[in-house]
Amino acid sequence: MNALMRLLDDARQKWARDEAMPLKARAKKASEYALSLALAPLYLRELTSVGKGVRTLGKPRIDNQGVLVIGDHTVLRSVLVPLELVTAPGARLTIGKACSLNYGMSIGCNQEITIGDRVRFGPFAMIVDSHFHDIYDRSLRPPPEPVHIESDVWIGTRSSVLPGVRIGRGAVIGAHSLVNKNVPAFTIWGGVPAKQIGTIDPAKFVCPEEPVVAGGAP
């Protein structure tokens, strides 16, 4: 009952937020919101665990042979092309609360990928924890290296995060970037390979659910 009340309250807030829109447009958004909630259990039935209020816009491609967990109120968009979530046998992919996964993106997990809360991905982003094969002998598979993306990170369109990378809280990865090394918290990175191009003032970072702790991230 509490979960239902929260969903209804969220729907009311969205309706009020869009009050400047024409009634027909508001009704269309409301119907799409309800449909995305209703279809999520069907589209995500292969997952190990799905949180409350998870929504799917379009049908994602899911291949879960390990453990795949998605937290409350995360949104999966497959409106133009499907997003893809794949776990190998024995692997664990954990996606936190209130994340936004965009169309065309791909997450391939062969050992461990952890994504924190409120992480946003642009279209066609890619996260992998394995190189899948040796560059000389395709029959050889190098060992996977875990990937950790902390909370409140923003990863831009067509960016790639490679095996063994940790991205600190509140970091921003620019579009079309290739991340092959650890990214400190509250920094801005871009390029191929990605390099630091700016910083974010933690004092101006606002997140009521999880206060900033100085020195709390790499």
Protein Blocks (a to p, Z undefined) as FASTA:
>chain_A
ZZmmmmmmmmmmmmmmmmmpcfklmmmmmmmmmmmmmmmmmmmmmpmbdcehiacedjad
dddfbbcdddehiacdffkbccdddddehiacdddehiacdehiacddfkbccddehiac
dehiacdfbehiafklmmbccddddddddehiacdehiacdehiacdehiacdehiacfb
dcdehiacedjddddfbdcdfklpccfklccdehkaZZ
